[in-house]
Amino acid sequence: RCVEVFYIYFHAGRVEEPYVSITKKRQMPKDGYSEEIEKEVGQAEGKLCTHRSAFRRASVIQAFHGSAPQLTLQLYICVLQQEITAARSIFMVLSLLSIVYGALRCNILAIKIKYDDYDVSVKPAAYLCIFMWRSFEIATRVTVLVLFSSVLQIWTLLVVLVNFFGFFFYPWILFWQSKSPFPENIEKALSRVGTTIVLCLLTFLYAGINMFCWSAVQVKLNDPDLINKSQNWYRLTVYYMLRFIENAFLLLMWYIYKTDIYLYVCAPLLVLQLLIGYCMAVLFMLVFYQFCHPCKKLFSSSISEGLLSCFTFLCFICKPPKSTMLMDKAEVKSENTDEAQSNSKTIHSQKGNPHQSVSSNA
């Protein structure tokens, strides 16, 4: 691809192209009005766009199936050896930047796919918010996994497998529940077995991303584009709530079973810093969706309204039903009535037999 890209780039414009394509994009609505823009795209430019999209997807694959395990392993070695060399620190920083870049590309890719009909321009403030959001999220997640694995090596495999297979089978479970026909239009040259392998690789990448951070691109196997283009605030809220609980639980286990290698580490302060770091990631995410998202004008509801409705729904689930509350009140009232009746009977009996009350008092 690299060789072909350079060849096309340096030979573009020398020979007149036999045909051009016309693309139509709509601008972001301004005062409720959206203008449609037509643009001519030459054959060379179209090929370059295809290669550029492939490079972006490859950066996502490399980040979460190459750099993320590498960063986790290097940090794990540093913790066990209690030493961070200059070369290892440089490689860890490069791995972290690679993962953050892959997550950033994943966010931009999700925006381009969901709003393909619009001419999307991402501002520097949006890039900065995504960078800070992903940096805090990935750094805290990797640190929590390393700390937990350094004291409970056997249970680390269970945590990784539950996370990975949970996210791997989640799109397939939704697909089976929808009872949709098997997707056949992914590639005409692929057989049914080949299509299954492609879908498995796609969900494999999806699970690898969600192991470390929220996947902005949500896989939907019963959709022709295999991508869920709706903005689901409920799924986003549930993911970050469960991930925060999981990180807190893993840190608690590390705090309980920490060994002598953490003798000179202030464990409560480290736990507090990691939890605050994850909360900072959520804060930058909220700022991005509320103020810096390039297509926020197209949202049916803002992130604040979506989160408020999600919390209301969760509170409604956790709240006991009215029938139970009425039964509890009726039981309390009946108990109070029985107690009052027993007290009144005691008083009447004492009034009727004063000698017995005196003897009992004696």
N, C-alpha and C positions, 0 to 999 in steps of 0.2 A: 504493500500500500504506500509506503514512504517513497519508494522509487517511482511509482506511478504518479503520485502527487507532484513530485518535483518535475517530472517529465511534462505533465499537463500544465503546470504553472509556467514553466519557461517557454513552452510552445504555444501558449494561449495568445490569441490576437494575431498570429502570423498568417493563418489561413482562415478565410471566411467560413463560418459554420453553416451547414446546409439548412438548419432549422433552429428555432428557439422555442422555449416553452414560456407560457404566460401564467404567472402565479397571481392570485388575488388574496390580499390581506386586508383586514379591517383594522382601523385605528382604535385606540382605546376611547370609549365614549367620553365626550366632553359636552357637558350640559345636556345630557340625554341624547346626543347625536353622534353617530359613528360613521365615518367616511371610509369607503372601500378604495383601496389603492391597487392598481395593476402594475406588474413589474415583469420585464422580459428577463428570462434566465437562459443563458447559452448552454450548450452541451458541456463545455469544459467546466463552467461554473457549477452546473448540476452534479458533475462527477466529484468536484472538490467538496461540495456540500455533503455528498454521500460519504466520502472518506473522512471528513471532519466529524460527522456523526459516529462513524465507526471508532475513531480515536477516542471520542468522549466516552463511549460505552466501554472501550478497552481500559480506560483509566479507572472506571468504576470497578471493573473486574479485578484489575491489578491491585487496587487499593484494599479491597475487603477480603480477597483471597490470597494476597501476597504480603502487603505491608502490615495489615492488621495482625495476622499471626506472628509475623516477624517482630513487631513492636512488643507484643505480649511476651514472646520468648526472651527477647533481649532484656526487658525489664525484670522478668523472673530471674534470670541469671544474675543481674546486678543486685537484686535483693538477697539472693542466697549467698553470693560472694561478698556482700557488703562493700562493694567497690564499684565505682562508675569511672571507667577510663574515658579519655578524651575521644578516642575513635568510636567507642560504643555510644557515647552520648550524641555524637554527630549523626551516627546512623539512626538512632532512636528519634532524633528531631526530624530527620529526613523522612522516616517512616510515618511519623505523626502528620507531617505536612502532606505527605502523599495520601493518607487516609482522609484528611480534612478536604483536600482538593477533590478526591473522588466523591465524597459526600456532597460537596458544593456542586459538582457537575451533575450529581443525581438530582439535586433540587432544581437546577436550571432545566435539566432534561424533562423533569415532571411538569414544569410550567410550560415548556414548549409543546409537550404532547397534549396536555389538557386544553391549552388555548392555541391550537394550531391555526385557527382561522384568523387570529389577530397578530398584528405586528408588535411583538413584545420586545421592549427595551428595558434591560435591567440596570438600575442606577448603582453608583458606587456604594451608597448607603446600604442597599440591599445586599451587596456582596460582603460588606463589612459585618452586617448582622448575621448572615449565614456562616461566615468564617468564625465569628465568636461563638455562635450557637453550637456549631459542630466541634470546635476545639474543646470547649468545656465538656460537652457530652461524651466525646470519644476518650479524652484524657482521663476523666473520672471513671468511665466504664472499664477501661483497660487496667487502671490502678486497682480498682475493686477486685477484678478477676485475679490479678496477680497476688494481691494480699491474701485472698481466700485460698488460692492454690498453694501458697507457700506454707500454710499450716495444715490444710486438709487436702492433701494431694489426691486421695482416693475419691472424695466426693466431688472434686472438680469435674471429673469425667461425666458424672450424672448431671451436673448443672449445665454443662456444655451440650450434652445430648438432648436434654429436655428442651432447652432453648432452640437448638437447631432443628430438631424434628418437629417441634411445635410450629415453628414458622414455615417449615418445609411443607407440612401437610395441611396447613390452614387454607391456602388457596384451593387445594384439591377438595377439602371438605365442603367449602362454599360451592364449588363446582358441582359436586355430587348432590348437594341439597337443592340446587337450582334445577336439577334434572334436565339440563340443556344437552343438546347433541354434542358429540365429540368434535372439536374444532378441526376442520379439514382445509381451511383456506390460508394456512400459514405460509406454505410454499407448495406450489403445484408439483414440484419434482419429488417431494417427500412422500414416503409411504406412511401408513398408520403408525408403524413402529418408529420411523424417523421423527414423526410429529411428536410422539410420546417422549422420545429422548430429548427433543428440543424443549418441550414444556418442563421436563424434569430438570434440565440445566437452568432454565429460567427461574424456577422455584428454588433451585440450589443457590443461585446468586441472591435471590430475595431473602433466603434464610441467612446467608452469610452477612448481608448488610444489617438485618435486624438483630443480629447477635451483638452488634456494637452500637448501633444508633437507629433512629427511626428512618425507615425507607420512605422517601417522599414519593417514589413510584410504587403504587399499590397494584399488585398482580391480580387480574380478574380473568380467569380462564374461559369463561363463557362470553366474553366480549370479543368482537372481531379483531380489535387492536391489542387484546390481552392486557389492557391497562384500564384501571378504574379511574375514570375522568371526573367523577364527582368528588366534592370536597367533604369528607366525612370527619367532622369535628369530634364525634363520639368515639371513633376508633383511635384518633390521635390522643384524646384525653385518657382513655383506658390504657393505652400503651405506656404513656409516661407515668401514670399512677402505679401500674404494676411494676414498671422498671424501677421506680423510686423505692417501692417496697422491697423488691428483690435486692437492690444495692444495699439498703439499710440492713436487711437480714444477713447478707453475706459479710458486711462489716461487723455486725454483732457477733457472728460466728468467729471471725478473725480476732475480735477483741477478747473473746472468751478463751480461745485456744492458742493465742499468740505465744511464740517461743522466745528463747533468750536472744535471738538475733534482733529483736525489737526492744532490747533493754533500754537503749538510749533514745527511744522514740516516744514522744508524748502521744499515746494512743488516743485518748479522748479528743485532743486537738486535731489529730489527723482525720478521725472519723467526722468531726464537725466540718472540717475544711472540704472533705470530699462530698458531703451532703450539700453544703452550700454551693460548691462548684456545680453540682448537677442542677440545683435550683437556678443558678445563673444561666445555665444552658436553656432551661425552660423559659426564663425571662427574656433572653434574646430571641427565642423562637416566637414568643408572643409579640414582641416589638416588631419582628419581621412581618408576621401575618397581619398585624393591626395597622402598621404605618408604612412599611417599605415594600410590600409585595407589589410587583408591577401590574398585577391584574386584580387588585383589591376592589376596583369598581365593579367587577363582574361577579363578586361574591353575592350569593343570595342572603347570607347573614355574615356579620363580622365574627372575628375570633372571640371577642368578648361575649357576644350574644350566644355563640355556639357553646362556649365553655359554661356559661350560665345555665343554658338549657340542659347540658350534660350533668352538671352538678345537681340541678333540680331533679332530674330523672333518677340519679343515684340516691339522692336523699329520699325520694319517693319509694324506691325499692327497699332501702334500709328502714324506713318508717313502718312500724307495725300497723296492721289494718285496723279500721275503726271498730269492727266487730270484736276483735280481741280486746281492744281498750274498753269497750262497753261491758264485755263479760268480766274483765278485771274489776271495773268499777262496781258492777253488780255484786261480785263476790265480796269486795271490801264492804259494800253497804250492808250485805246480808250478815257478814261477820260482826259489823258494828251493831246491827239490830239484835243479833243473838246475844252479844255481850251486854247490851243495855238491858235486855230482858232478864238475863241471868242476874245482873246487878240489882234490878228492881225486885226480883224474887227473893234475893238474899235480904234486902232491906225489909220487905214485908214479913219474911220469916223471923227476922230479928225483932221486929215490932210485935209480932204475935207471941213470941216466947222470950221475954226479957231475962228470965232465969238462965236460959240456955246460953244467951249471949254473954251474960256476966260470967258464967262458968267457963265459957270458951275464952273470954278475955283473961280470966284467972289462969 
